[in-house]
Amino acid sequence: MAFIDELNITAQAGKGGDGVVRWLHLKGKELGGPSGGNGGNGGSVYVRAVRDIGALARYRSTPEFFAEHGGEGMKNSMYGKNGEDLFIELPIGSIVTNRQTGKLFELLVEGEERLILQGGRGGLGNEHFKSSRNVNPKEWTLGKEGESGSFHIELALIADAGFIGFPNAGKSSLLNALTRARAKVANYQFTTLDPNLGEFFGFILADIPGLIEGASTGKGLGYKFLKHITRTKLLIHCISLESDDVVRDYRVIRKELVAYDAALADKQEIVILTKSDTVSQAIATNQKNMLAKETDSPIYTLSVLDDALLKEFSDTLAQTLNSF
């Protein structure tokens, strides 16, 4: 199932049930007093946050939602049945915008629920209209229509740390090594077409599809996913030691981040020189020293094939995330 992070939907809350005209049937009397009950309220529409980044894909082919109508009133002054509320499950991090009113809802916590459309109130039965002047009322009212609307849903992932960098920088391999994720890896660009998530000692790590120069202006695959970096607490900037110029690679990605959102420049960053098994120790050290002149961020040299280096970095990353 393809990853979807934007979707338009329409929704309709339930109509309230109609009130009714009913009469008591008392022994020995042809007609008793009024006993028509009120209609039930229509179901409302809510959005609910779930921990499933693929939730939007479920609705791609059926983007219309309807809550249940309320039941009409009943005899013996009994209310009609309330319509069931409808809950639309959306990934944590979803931003829901009412396209008519502009009202915006954000889902930031698992299980959070927000009312987006109110169900219609039930109509009034004839008993409601009884008074000293109107002993046997025949009035009743229709149930109210529920609210309706169209909504734009946009997902911006919420992760504790996000892997960024050029395609084929080793981000997916590192995510797989640090977590139980099973992100696809291969020796060519754009292996990752969708964000991948992994659990790391209770923290969520996100592998963001590779950026390229010009991503902030819409080039390549990365632009679509730049928004997913804005909510991460920590940026893990991966640069392959197979690169001809690690300093240039670093500058390009940083430039694209800031061009997209200046606030990204202030996010805490860790830099990892990946694939250290492909170069000599001397080359790796030289590249690290050159990069250290460019940034004050911590720099690590790492290979997913080196268990000792991986364990050392894993411990460091856990300490860093725990410090937030």
C-alpha positions as CSV (number, residue, x, y, z in Angstrom):
1,M,0.0,0.0,0.0
2,A,1.5,3.3,-1.1
3,F,2.3,5.9,1.5
4,I,0.0,8.9,1.5
5,D,0.6,12.1,3.5
6,E,-2.1,14.4,2.0
7,L,-5.7,13.7,1.3
8,N,-9.0,15.6,0.8
9,I,-12.1,14.1,2.4
10,T,-15.8,15.1,2.8
11,A,-17.9,14.2,5.9
12,Q,-21.4,14.5,7.0
13,A,-22.6,14.4,10.6
14,G,-25.9,12.5,11.3
15,K,-29.3,14.2,11.1
16,G,-31.3,14.4,14.3
17,G,-34.4,12.1,14.4
18,D,-37.8,13.7,14.1
19,G,-40.1,14.3,17.0
20,V,-43.4,12.4,16.9
21,V,-47.0,12.9,17.8
22,R,-48.2,10.1,20.1
23,W,-51.0,9.8,22.7
24,L,-51.4,7.9,25.9
25,H,-53.9,5.0,25.7
26,L,-55.4,4.8,29.2
27,K,-58.0,2.2,30.2
28,G,-61.5,3.6,30.1
29,K,-60.4,6.7,28.1
30,E,-60.5,7.1,24.3
31,L,-57.5,9.4,24.3
32,G,-55.0,10.2,27.0
33,G,-52.5,13.0,27.1
34,P,-49.6,13.6,24.6
35,S,-46.7,11.1,24.8
36,G,-44.7,11.7,21.7
37,G,-41.0,11.5,22.4
38,N,-38.1,13.6,21.1
39,G,-35.9,12.4,18.3
40,G,-32.4,11.2,19.0
41,N,-29.4,13.3,18.2
42,G,-27.4,12.6,15.0
43,G,-23.9,11.2,15.4
44,S,-21.0,13.6,15.3
45,V,-17.8,13.2,13.4
46,Y,-14.4,13.0,15.2
47,V,-10.8,12.5,14.1
48,R,-8.7,10.3,16.3
49,A,-4.9,10.0,16.3
50,V,-3.4,6.5,15.8
51,R,0.2,5.3,15.6
52,D,0.0,4.2,12.0
53,I,1.6,6.3,9.3
54,G,-0.2,4.3,6.6
55,A,-3.7,5.2,7.9
56,L,-4.5,7.8,5.3
57,A,-4.0,5.2,2.5
58,R,-7.1,3.3,3.8
59,Y,-9.3,6.2,2.7
60,R,-7.9,7.0,-0.7
61,S,-10.6,5.1,-2.6
62,T,-13.5,6.0,-0.2
63,P,-12.9,9.6,1.0
64,E,-16.5,10.2,2.0
65,F,-17.7,9.7,5.6
66,F,-21.2,9.7,7.1
67,A,-22.2,9.5,10.8
68,E,-25.4,7.7,11.8
69,H,-28.7,9.5,11.9
70,G,-30.7,9.8,15.1
71,G,-33.8,7.7,15.4
72,E,-37.3,9.3,15.5
73,G,-39.0,9.7,18.8
74,M,-41.2,7.0,20.2
75,K,-44.4,6.5,22.1
76,N,-44.7,6.7,25.9
77,S,-42.4,9.8,25.9
78,M,-39.4,7.8,24.9
79,Y,-36.5,9.5,23.1
80,G,-35.3,8.1,19.8
81,K,-31.9,6.4,19.6
82,N,-28.9,8.7,19.3
83,G,-26.9,8.1,16.1
84,E,-23.4,6.6,16.7
85,D,-20.5,9.0,16.4
86,L,-18.1,8.4,13.6
87,F,-14.3,8.3,14.4
88,I,-11.9,8.8,11.5
89,E,-8.5,7.4,12.4
90,L,-5.5,9.5,11.3
91,P,-1.8,9.2,11.9
92,I,-0.3,11.1,14.8
93,G,1.0,14.4,13.3
94,S,-2.0,14.9,11.1
95,I,-3.2,18.5,10.4
96,V,-6.9,18.6,9.5
97,T,-8.2,21.8,7.9
98,N,-11.8,22.6,7.3
99,R,-11.7,23.9,3.7
100,Q,-14.8,26.1,4.2
101,T,-14.0,27.7,7.5
102,G,-10.3,27.5,7.6
103,K,-10.4,26.0,11.1
104,L,-7.5,23.8,11.8
105,F,-7.1,20.7,14.1
106,E,-3.7,19.1,15.0
107,L,-3.4,15.5,16.3
108,L,-0.2,15.4,18.3
109,V,-0.8,12.6,20.9
110,E,-1.8,9.0,20.3
111,G,-5.5,8.5,21.1
112,E,-6.3,12.3,20.9
113,E,-9.8,13.0,19.6
114,R,-11.1,16.2,18.1
115,L,-14.7,17.0,17.1
116,I,-14.9,18.3,13.5
117,L,-18.6,18.1,12.8
118,Q,-21.5,18.3,15.2
119,G,-24.5,16.0,14.8
120,G,-27.9,17.5,14.4
121,R,-30.2,17.8,17.4
122,G,-33.3,15.6,17.6
123,G,-36.7,17.1,16.9
124,L,-39.3,17.7,19.6
125,G,-42.3,15.4,20.2
126,N,-45.7,16.6,21.0
127,E,-45.3,16.1,24.7
128,H,-42.7,18.8,24.8
129,F,-45.4,21.4,23.8
130,K,-47.9,20.4,26.5
131,S,-48.9,23.3,28.7
132,S,-51.9,24.6,30.7
133,R,-53.1,26.4,27.6
134,N,-52.2,23.6,25.2
135,V,-53.3,20.4,26.9
136,N,-53.4,18.2,23.8
137,P,-50.7,19.6,21.5
138,K,-50.3,18.2,18.0
139,E,-47.1,20.1,17.3
140,W,-43.8,18.4,16.6
141,T,-40.5,19.4,14.9
142,L,-38.1,17.8,12.5
143,G,-34.7,16.9,13.5
144,K,-31.9,19.2,12.6
145,E,-29.4,18.4,9.8
146,G,-25.9,17.5,11.0
147,E,-22.9,19.7,10.0
148,S,-21.1,18.8,6.8
149,G,-17.8,19.9,5.4
150,S,-14.7,19.0,3.3
151,F,-11.3,18.7,4.9
152,H,-7.7,18.7,3.8
153,I,-5.5,16.3,5.8
154,E,-1.8,16.7,5.8
155,L,0.6,14.5,7.7
156,A,3.8,15.8,9.2
157,L,5.5,13.0,11.0
158,I,6.4,13.3,14.7
159,A,9.6,11.6,15.4
160,D,12.3,12.0,18.1
161,A,15.1,11.9,15.5
162,G,15.1,12.1,11.7
163,F,17.8,10.7,9.4
164,I,18.6,13.2,6.6
165,G,21.1,13.3,3.8
166,F,21.6,12.5,0.1
167,P,20.2,9.4,-1.4
168,N,22.4,6.3,-0.8
169,A,24.0,7.9,2.2
170,G,23.3,4.8,4.3
171,K,20.3,6.2,6.3
172,S,18.0,3.1,5.8
173,S,20.8,0.7,6.7
174,L,21.5,2.6,9.9
175,L,17.9,2.7,10.8
176,N,17.7,-1.1,10.3
177,A,20.8,-1.6,12.4
178,L,19.6,0.5,15.3
179,T,16.0,-0.6,15.3
180,R,13.9,-3.5,14.2
181,A,12.8,-1.6,11.0
182,R,13.0,-3.4,7.7
183,A,13.6,-0.5,5.4
184,K,14.5,-1.4,1.9
185,V,18.2,-0.9,1.0
186,A,20.1,-1.1,-2.2
187,N,23.1,0.3,-3.9
188,Y,21.3,3.0,-6.0
189,Q,19.7,6.3,-5.4
190,F,16.1,6.7,-4.2
191,T,15.7,3.3,-2.7
192,T,13.6,4.9,0.0
193,L,10.4,6.3,-1.6
194,D,8.4,6.6,1.7
195,P,9.4,7.5,5.2
196,N,10.4,4.5,7.4
197,L,10.0,4.5,11.2
198,G,11.8,2.4,13.8
199,E,11.5,2.1,17.6
200,F,14.7,2.8,19.5
201,F,14.5,2.3,23.3
202,G,11.1,3.9,23.3
203,F,12.1,6.7,20.9
204,I,10.9,6.9,17.3
205,L,13.5,7.3,14.5
206,A,12.4,8.3,11.0
207,D,14.3,7.7,7.8
208,I,13.4,10.6,5.6
209,P,13.7,9.9,1.8
210,G,16.9,11.4,0.3
211,L,17.2,15.1,-0.4
212,I,19.1,16.5,-3.4
213,E,20.3,20.0,-4.4
214,G,17.2,22.0,-5.2
215,A,14.9,20.0,-3.0
216,S,13.5,23.1,-1.3
217,T,12.3,24.4,-4.7
218,G,10.6,21.1,-5.6
219,K,13.3,19.0,-7.3
220,G,13.6,15.3,-6.6
221,L,11.8,13.2,-4.1
222,G,13.0,15.0,-1.0
223,Y,10.7,18.1,-1.2
224,K,7.6,16.1,-0.5
225,F,9.1,14.9,2.7
226,L,10.9,18.0,4.0
227,K,7.8,18.9,6.1
228,H,8.4,15.6,8.0
229,I,11.7,17.0,9.3
230,T,10.1,20.0,10.9
231,R,8.7,18.1,13.9
232,T,11.8,16.0,14.8
233,K,13.7,16.9,17.9
234,L,17.1,15.8,16.5
235,L,18.5,15.7,13.0
236,I,20.9,12.8,12.2
237,H,22.8,14.0,9.1
238,C,24.3,11.1,7.2
239,I,27.1,11.6,4.7
240,S,28.7,8.7,2.9
241,L,32.5,8.4,3.0
242,E,32.2,7.2,-0.6
243,S,31.5,10.9,-1.5
244,D,34.0,12.9,-3.4
245,D,33.4,15.9,-1.2
246,V,31.8,15.4,2.2
247,V,32.0,19.2,3.0
248,R,30.1,20.1,-0.1
249,D,27.5,17.4,0.6
250,Y,27.0,18.8,4.1
251,R,26.6,22.3,2.8
252,V,24.1,21.4,0.2
253,I,21.7,19.6,2.6
254,R,22.0,22.3,5.2
255,K,21.2,24.9,2.5
256,E,18.1,23.0,1.4
257,L,16.8,22.6,5.0
258,V,17.2,26.3,5.8
259,A,15.6,27.3,2.4
260,Y,12.6,25.2,3.3
261,D,12.2,26.4,6.9
262,A,14.7,28.7,8.6
263,A,13.8,27.2,12.0
264,L,15.5,23.9,10.9
265,A,18.9,25.7,11.3
266,D,18.4,25.8,15.0
267,K,17.6,22.1,15.5
268,Q,20.1,20.0,17.3
269,E,22.2,17.9,14.8
270,I,24.5,14.9,14.8
271,V,26.6,14.2,11.8
272,I,27.5,10.7,10.8
273,L,30.1,9.8,8.2
274,T,28.7,6.5,7.1
275,K,30.3,3.5,5.2
276,S,33.6,3.8,7.0
277,D,34.4,0.2,5.9
278,T,34.8,1.5,2.3
279,V,37.8,3.8,3.0
280,S,41.0,3.6,5.0
281,Q,41.2,4.9,8.6
282,A,43.5,7.7,7.4
283,I,41.0,8.9,4.8
284,A,38.1,8.7,7.3
285,T,40.0,10.8,9.8
286,N,41.0,13.4,7.2
287,Q,37.4,13.7,6.1
288,K,36.2,14.1,9.6
289,N,38.7,16.8,10.4
290,M,37.7,18.8,7.3
291,L,34.1,18.5,8.2
292,A,34.8,19.7,11.8
293,K,35.9,23.0,10.3
294,E,32.4,23.4,8.8
295,T,30.2,22.6,11.8
296,D,30.2,22.5,15.6
297,S,27.8,19.5,15.6
298,P,29.2,16.2,16.9
299,I,30.7,14.1,14.1
300,Y,30.8,10.3,14.2
301,T,32.4,7.8,11.9
302,L,30.4,4.7,11.5
303,S,29.9,1.4,9.6
304,V,26.8,-0.8,10.1
305,L,29.3,-3.7,9.6
306,D,31.3,-2.7,12.7
307,D,29.5,-3.9,15.8
308,A,31.7,-2.0,18.2
309,L,31.3,1.4,16.5
310,L,27.6,0.7,16.2
311,K,27.2,-0.1,19.9
312,E,29.1,3.0,20.9
313,F,27.0,5.2,18.7
314,S,23.8,3.6,19.9
315,D,24.7,4.4,23.5
316,T,25.5,8.0,22.6
317,L,22.3,8.4,20.6
318,A,20.2,7.0,23.5
319,Q,21.9,9.5,26.0
320,T,21.3,12.4,23.6
321,L,17.6,11.6,23.1
322,N,17.1,11.1,26.9
323,S,18.5,14.6,27.4
324,F,15.6,16.3,25.6
